[in-house]
Amino acid sequence: MGKGFTPAARVSKFEKDVWSIFTPLAAETKAINLGQGYMNFGPPEAVQKAAKEAIEIVESNQYSHPKGRLRLRNAIAASYSPEFNRTLDPETEILVTAGANEAMYATFAGYLDEGSEVICIEPFFDQYISNITMNGGKPVFVPLRAPERAKDTIISSHEWRLDIDELRSKVTDKTKMIVINTPHNPVGKVFDEEELLAIGKVAEENDLIILSDEVYDRLYYPPLNKFPRIATLGNLWERTLTVCSGGKSFAATGWRVGWLIGPEHLVKYSFAAQTRVVFSVNSPCQEAVAAGLEASLTQPIFQDQIAAYLKKREILAKVFDELELPYTVPEGAYYILVNTVKIDVPQDYSFPEELDSRGGDFKTCYWLTKEIGVAAIPPSEFYSKEHWGLAKDFARFAFCKTDDVLEQAVERLRKLKPYIKK
């Protein structure tokens, strides 16, 4: 290859990601894909109807305002002002983005200089890392840790804990930002107010921005009756940007509509970057997401969704109960982390060479996909290499599927029984 075709350093070191391994594998083997967190059902009727209607309106097919369509920003303000205990200004405190991922990319682009450090809590959504490094930043890692008993018994996601002293020890004079994710992917943890205040204190002590990834904010389960938001606590609003997702909220992940909420002095630099990244977000789907948020003010859309997901969680969890496999019960989001230490994968099983350089959980999930017929995701993808060992005995299963597909997955997973160590 000629010198002119040499890729930029920012992309040349990217490894093949987990999705590029397991999504084709699931398709090739006709496995039920509980790996990737996409839905196999459509958005609520009101949202679908609004999307179809928007296509028929000339203005809805043209460029939107770079901040987002006013109807959507007004709907976000109406829906989220009670959530944030303040009247949100749709002109200055809300930015519509091309999905939550682009909201984060634009924020990193707006705030990171070469060598700026960003503290990420492990396990993390894998896109965080490339978003940081492509904008000149350096990710720094601090893990959530499961209790020792997680290998023997069912635990709550709340039992995964962050060591605040360990977090504090990661701060340097180059640290710019802390990224948190609640409800958490893949653990399902919902950080409580005490935990959020402790994280906030570290941010205040060191004058750091908090980027709070809350894309699953409409999916939290009883006994929680209110979702704690770090931006509502103490004076943390002034240093917090909150990321939300229309795709996660309305089963429309392919629409790529998200938003940022925060004070004007923070939002404006994410906006400055975004206008140079995507300029504006697709218009018809903004109209549809606006319709969904408007409908949720008078209809129990999110409450009904929570009830439906509770049933889905129960369907999938029952097979792990039958198999006596320990797992983490999620307080939010739509993933179950299963402890796989009792699964006896045949020692002489032939794995592709590309898995030899990955975490041990990759081989377990590969075998599950190919031989049991259910794809799960190895969570070491969401850890730095230094901490792969924390993930080696887990597999992530997504339950954002129709009940009948989950029941089919349960039937296949029962084939694990002969492979369970006693």
Disulfide bonds with the S-S distance in Angstrom:
none
